[in-house]
Amino acid sequence: MSTLRSLFNKQYNESLEKGIEKSKKSFFSKLTTSIVGKSEVDADLLDELEEILISADVGVNTTLKIINQIEARIAKEKYVSSNDLVSVLREEILNIIPTQSRIQENIFKDKLSNKPYVVMVIGVNGAGKTTSIGKLAYKFSNGGKKVVLGAADTFRAGAIEQLQTWATRTNSLIVAKNAGSDPAAVTYEALELGKKENADIIFIDTAGRLHNNINLMNELSKIKKVMGKVIDDAPHETLLILDGTSGQNTLNQAKKFMEVINVDSLAITKLDGTAKGGAILGICDELKIPLKYIGVGEKIEELQIFDKESFINSFFAN
């Protein structure tokens, strides 16, 4: 992951710790308080831990899975002190998060042998979809990659204008039409432009008015079919953007999208503005989809590659 990481901020851990500070305080302070003065892990302490995880928006199913794993550890190892509980909990949380895929490195290796690499970006309005595309375009462009943006969220004039601004700012090529235009036509032209210009990566922004709007979902399927006609196997990646401030509510949104389109990777934004960072655990556990990016602030460098060990280490750091 080092090649892609080099395109992102150098102050990775510092930015991460600052970005999840609210979630960390909410979770870690409660955990510390619960184990003070306890000599062993008993049923009462596990009940307290269960409440802490649920209050951190981890989700009931994932919380119970973690608690059951800890109980199994206690039964197997015969004795786990309250002091050991933190390290045991950390290990079990790490096991909950799926191992990251190699998709990031592939962008720079084998996938680019058949470039352009096409990323279809989906998600509900307000999740930070268009902004995330802009930040990714900035990072790839700064890394020497030729980027094309497709403004296929034609239902919102604001989204088109926003993406045009990002294209100028990041020195990216863009295909944009008037609001109300056919999103599939915009997508077609964007991919044709990417082929003509020998682009490295294409990001297609899509509409996200309502995650349960059947017409919108049908539109996404249509866009995907058009992509495959222009570039073989496109989209090579479908990236779902989720709003971190919504906590466990994002699961329902994600599942609606997954009913109609295959999702390859996730990005969770706005973690700096919420104490619900624990929702990442439930989302990763239940969806079984690699979490690729996290947004821990408004600055460009604060859209980061998700590294589960760095994230959990920051979460548990004193």
C-alpha positions as CSV (number, residue, x, y, z in Angstrom):
1,M,0.0,0.0,0.0
2,S,3.1,2.2,0.2
3,T,2.9,3.4,-3.4
4,L,-0.6,4.8,-3.0
5,R,0.1,6.0,0.5
6,S,2.8,8.2,-0.9
7,L,0.2,10.2,-2.8
8,F,-1.6,11.0,0.5
9,N,-0.5,13.1,3.4
10,K,2.8,12.6,5.2
11,Q,1.3,13.5,8.5
12,Y,-0.9,10.4,8.4
13,N,-1.1,9.4,12.0
14,E,-1.3,13.0,13.4
15,S,-4.2,13.8,11.1
16,L,-5.9,10.5,11.9
17,E,-5.7,10.9,15.7
18,K,-7.1,14.4,15.4
19,G,-9.8,13.3,13.1
20,I,-11.2,10.5,15.3
21,E,-10.7,12.4,18.6
22,K,-14.4,12.7,19.3
23,S,-15.0,9.0,18.8
24,K,-11.9,8.1,20.8
25,K,-12.9,10.2,23.8
26,S,-16.4,8.8,23.9
27,F,-15.2,5.2,23.7
28,F,-11.9,5.1,25.5
29,S,-12.9,7.2,28.4
30,K,-15.8,5.0,29.1
31,L,-13.7,1.9,28.8
32,T,-11.1,3.2,31.1
33,T,-13.7,4.1,33.7
34,S,-15.3,0.7,33.6
35,I,-12.1,-1.3,34.3
36,V,-10.7,0.9,37.1
37,G,-10.4,-1.1,40.3
38,K,-11.5,-4.4,38.6
39,S,-9.1,-7.3,39.1
40,E,-10.8,-9.7,36.6
41,V,-13.1,-9.8,33.7
42,D,-16.5,-11.0,35.0
43,A,-20.0,-11.0,33.7
44,D,-20.7,-7.5,35.0
45,L,-17.6,-6.1,33.3
46,L,-18.6,-7.7,30.0
47,D,-22.1,-6.2,30.3
48,E,-20.5,-2.8,30.8
49,L,-18.3,-3.4,27.7
50,E,-21.3,-4.4,25.7
51,E,-23.0,-1.2,26.6
52,I,-19.9,0.8,25.7
53,L,-19.6,-0.7,22.3
54,I,-23.3,-0.2,21.5
55,S,-23.2,3.4,22.7
56,A,-20.2,3.9,20.3
57,D,-22.5,2.8,17.5
58,V,-20.7,-0.4,16.8
59,G,-24.0,-2.1,16.2
60,V,-25.7,-4.9,18.2
61,N,-24.7,-7.8,15.9
62,T,-21.1,-6.8,15.8
63,T,-21.0,-6.0,19.5
64,L,-22.4,-9.5,20.4
65,K,-19.8,-11.1,18.1
66,I,-17.0,-9.2,19.9
67,I,-18.3,-10.1,23.3
68,N,-18.7,-13.8,22.4
69,Q,-15.2,-13.9,21.1
70,I,-13.9,-12.4,24.3
71,E,-15.9,-14.9,26.4
72,A,-14.4,-17.7,24.3
73,R,-10.9,-16.3,24.9
74,I,-11.5,-16.2,28.7
75,A,-12.8,-19.8,28.7
76,K,-9.8,-21.0,26.7
77,E,-7.1,-19.0,28.4
78,K,-8.7,-19.6,31.8
79,Y,-7.8,-16.2,33.1
80,V,-7.9,-12.7,31.6
81,S,-7.4,-9.8,33.9
82,S,-9.1,-6.5,33.5
83,N,-5.7,-5.0,32.5
84,D,-5.5,-7.6,29.7
85,L,-9.0,-6.7,28.5
86,V,-8.0,-3.7,26.5
87,S,-5.4,-5.7,24.5
88,V,-7.8,-8.6,24.0
89,L,-10.6,-6.2,22.8
90,R,-8.2,-4.5,20.4
91,E,-7.2,-7.9,18.9
92,E,-10.8,-9.0,18.5
93,I,-11.8,-5.7,16.9
94,L,-8.9,-6.1,14.4
95,N,-10.2,-9.5,13.5
96,I,-13.7,-8.1,12.9
97,I,-12.4,-5.8,10.1
98,P,-11.9,-7.6,6.8
99,T,-8.3,-7.8,5.5
100,Q,-7.8,-4.9,3.0
101,S,-7.8,-5.9,-0.7
102,R,-4.9,-5.2,-3.0
103,I,-7.0,-2.9,-5.1
104,Q,-5.0,0.2,-4.3
105,E,-1.7,-1.2,-5.5
106,N,-3.4,-2.6,-8.6
107,I,-4.1,0.9,-9.8
108,F,-0.4,1.4,-10.1
109,K,0.5,-2.0,-11.3
110,D,-1.4,-4.6,-13.4
111,K,-4.6,-2.7,-13.7
112,L,-2.9,0.1,-15.5
113,S,-1.8,-2.2,-18.2
114,N,-5.4,-1.9,-19.4
115,K,-5.9,1.7,-18.5
116,P,-7.9,3.8,-18.0
117,Y,-9.0,2.5,-14.7
118,V,-12.6,3.4,-14.2
119,V,-14.1,4.1,-10.8
120,M,-17.9,4.5,-10.5
121,V,-18.6,6.6,-7.4
122,I,-22.0,6.1,-5.7
123,G,-23.8,7.3,-2.5
124,V,-26.6,9.4,-1.2
125,N,-26.5,13.2,-1.5
126,G,-24.8,14.9,1.4
127,A,-22.4,12.0,2.1
128,G,-19.5,13.9,0.5
129,K,-19.4,12.0,-2.7
130,T,-18.4,14.8,-5.1
131,T,-15.9,16.3,-2.6
132,S,-14.3,12.9,-2.2
133,I,-13.9,12.6,-5.9
134,G,-12.3,16.0,-6.1
135,K,-9.8,15.1,-3.3
136,L,-9.0,11.8,-5.0
137,A,-8.5,13.6,-8.3
138,Y,-6.1,16.0,-6.6
139,K,-4.0,13.2,-5.1
140,F,-3.8,11.2,-8.3
141,S,-3.1,14.2,-10.4
142,N,-0.3,15.3,-8.0
143,G,1.1,11.8,-8.3
144,G,1.6,12.3,-12.0
145,K,-1.6,10.4,-13.2
146,K,-3.8,11.8,-15.9
147,V,-7.4,12.1,-14.5
148,V,-10.8,12.4,-16.2
149,L,-13.9,13.3,-14.3
150,G,-17.4,12.5,-15.5
151,A,-20.2,14.7,-14.0
152,A,-23.0,12.1,-14.3
153,D,-24.9,13.5,-11.3
154,T,-27.0,15.6,-13.8
155,F,-29.9,15.9,-11.4
156,R,-28.1,18.6,-9.4
157,A,-26.6,21.7,-11.1
158,G,-24.6,22.2,-8.0
159,A,-22.9,18.9,-8.3
160,I,-21.9,19.6,-11.9
161,E,-20.5,23.0,-10.9
162,Q,-18.7,21.6,-8.0
163,L,-17.0,18.9,-10.1
164,Q,-16.0,21.5,-12.7
165,T,-14.3,23.5,-10.0
166,W,-12.5,20.5,-8.8
167,A,-11.4,19.7,-12.4
168,T,-9.8,23.1,-12.7
169,R,-8.2,22.9,-9.3
170,T,-6.7,19.5,-9.9
171,N,-5.8,20.0,-13.6
172,S,-8.1,17.1,-14.5
173,L,-10.1,16.7,-17.7
174,I,-13.9,16.7,-17.3
175,V,-17.0,15.9,-19.3
176,A,-20.0,17.9,-18.0
177,K,-23.4,18.8,-19.5
178,N,-26.4,20.8,-18.4
179,A,-28.5,19.7,-15.5
180,G,-31.1,17.2,-16.7
181,S,-28.9,15.7,-19.3
182,D,-28.7,11.9,-19.7
183,P,-26.2,10.6,-17.1
184,A,-25.4,7.6,-19.3
185,A,-24.5,9.9,-22.2
186,V,-22.1,11.9,-19.9
187,T,-20.6,8.6,-18.8
188,Y,-20.1,7.4,-22.3
189,E,-18.3,10.6,-23.4
190,A,-16.1,10.6,-20.3
191,L,-14.9,7.1,-21.0
192,E,-14.3,7.9,-24.7
193,L,-12.3,11.0,-23.6
194,G,-10.3,8.9,-21.2
195,K,-9.4,6.4,-24.0
196,K,-8.6,9.2,-26.4
197,E,-6.3,11.0,-23.9
198,N,-4.7,7.9,-22.6
199,A,-5.9,8.7,-19.1
200,D,-4.8,6.7,-16.1
201,I,-8.0,6.9,-14.0
202,I,-11.6,8.0,-14.6
203,F,-14.0,9.0,-11.8
204,I,-17.7,9.0,-12.6
205,D,-19.9,10.9,-10.2
206,T,-23.4,9.7,-10.0
207,A,-26.7,10.9,-8.6
208,G,-27.7,10.1,-5.0
209,R,-31.0,11.8,-4.4
210,L,-32.7,9.0,-2.5
211,H,-31.1,5.6,-1.8
212,N,-34.5,3.9,-2.1
213,N,-35.5,5.6,-5.3
214,I,-36.0,2.7,-7.8
215,N,-35.6,4.9,-10.8
216,L,-32.3,6.2,-9.5
217,M,-31.1,2.6,-8.9
218,N,-32.1,1.7,-12.4
219,E,-30.1,4.6,-13.7
220,L,-27.0,3.3,-11.9
221,S,-27.5,-0.1,-13.7
222,K,-27.8,1.7,-17.0
223,I,-24.6,3.7,-16.4
224,K,-22.7,0.6,-15.6
225,K,-23.9,-1.2,-18.8
226,V,-22.8,1.8,-20.9
227,M,-19.3,1.7,-19.3
228,G,-18.8,-1.9,-20.3
229,K,-19.6,-1.1,-23.9
230,V,-16.8,1.6,-24.0
231,I,-14.1,0.0,-21.9
232,D,-13.8,-3.7,-21.2
233,D,-14.7,-4.8,-17.7
234,A,-15.6,-1.2,-16.7
235,P,-16.3,-0.1,-14.1
236,H,-13.2,-1.7,-12.6
237,E,-14.2,-0.5,-9.2
238,T,-17.5,0.8,-7.7
239,L,-16.8,3.0,-4.7
240,L,-19.6,3.6,-2.2
241,I,-19.3,6.8,-0.2
242,L,-21.0,6.7,3.3
243,D,-21.5,9.6,5.8
244,G,-19.7,8.8,9.1
245,T,-22.0,11.1,11.0
246,S,-25.0,8.8,10.3
247,G,-23.5,5.9,12.2
248,Q,-25.3,2.6,11.9
249,N,-28.0,4.3,9.7
250,T,-25.5,4.1,6.8
251,L,-25.9,0.3,6.8
252,N,-29.4,0.5,5.3
253,Q,-28.2,2.9,2.6
254,A,-25.4,0.6,1.7
255,K,-27.6,-2.5,1.5
256,K,-30.0,-0.7,-0.8
257,F,-27.2,0.1,-3.2
258,M,-25.9,-3.4,-3.0
259,E,-29.3,-4.8,-4.0
260,V,-28.8,-3.4,-7.5
261,I,-25.1,-3.0,-8.0
262,N,-21.9,-4.7,-7.0
263,V,-19.9,-2.6,-4.5
264,D,-16.1,-3.2,-4.5
265,S,-14.9,-0.7,-1.9
266,L,-16.1,1.9,0.7
267,A,-15.2,5.4,1.8
268,I,-16.5,6.8,5.1
269,T,-16.4,10.6,5.4
270,K,-16.8,13.2,8.1
271,L,-15.4,11.1,10.9
272,D,-14.0,14.3,12.5
273,G,-17.5,15.6,13.1
274,T,-18.9,12.6,15.0
275,A,-18.5,10.5,18.1
276,K,-19.9,7.5,16.1
277,G,-16.6,6.3,14.7
278,G,-17.3,2.9,16.1
279,A,-19.8,2.5,13.3
280,I,-16.9,1.6,11.1
281,L,-16.6,-1.7,12.9
282,G,-20.2,-2.7,12.3
283,I,-20.2,-1.5,8.7
284,C,-17.0,-3.5,7.8
285,D,-18.3,-6.5,9.7
286,E,-21.7,-6.7,8.2
287,L,-21.0,-5.6,4.7
288,K,-17.8,-7.6,4.3
289,I,-16.5,-5.0,1.8
290,P,-13.0,-3.4,2.1
291,L,-13.0,0.1,3.6
292,K,-10.6,2.0,1.3
293,Y,-10.7,5.6,2.4
294,I,-11.8,7.6,5.5
295,G,-12.4,11.3,5.7
296,V,-11.0,12.8,9.0
297,G,-11.2,16.5,8.1
298,E,-12.0,19.0,5.5
299,K,-8.5,19.5,4.1
300,I,-7.4,17.7,1.0
301,E,-4.8,15.7,2.9
302,E,-7.5,14.5,5.4
303,L,-9.0,12.0,3.0
304,Q,-6.8,9.1,3.9
305,I,-6.3,5.5,3.0
306,F,-7.9,3.3,5.7
307,D,-5.3,1.2,7.5
308,K,-7.1,-0.8,10.1
309,E,-4.1,-1.2,12.4
310,S,-3.3,2.5,12.4
311,F,-7.0,3.3,12.9
312,I,-7.4,0.9,15.9
313,N,-4.1,1.8,17.4
314,S,-5.1,5.5,17.4
315,F,-8.5,4.5,18.8
316,F,-6.9,2.8,21.7
317,A,-4.0,5.2,22.3
318,N,-3.8,6.9,25.7
